[in-house]
């Protein structure tokens, strides 16, 4: 059986299966892409009312929230898998 794993739990590719991302990875990934887009759009050089400190702090807090959400989703998936095995 052919198995290709980017990470252990993110996705696997088998002979007759397409690449599948779990929900716990997809939602934070979408939020991360949105954060990148909004950070490019709100660059302080383009907007005169925003300082670089506010810009950086906003990005760091949002990134911390995304990472925290990803960790919670992973824990929920592990608990769900553990309960399925019972």
Phi, psi and omega in degrees: 000130181274121180230129177234119182237122174290310168227171185301317190247358185283299182206152176227146179239120179243176185305307185253020182236141176275169180291131185232126176262141178283158180297327180293341177260325185294313184296310177297327178295317177297317178295324178293318177297319177298318179299318179298314179297316181290328178290327175291318181294323185262023181306131184301335177293332179274327182250119185288335185277357185248129178272163180293329180292315177297320180298309181294319180295319179296317180294316181295318179295318179295319178296320177297321178295320179294316179296318178299317178298318180297318179296317178297319178297319179296317178296320179296319177297318179296318178294321179295317178295321179295320179289330178291327182289338180289000000 
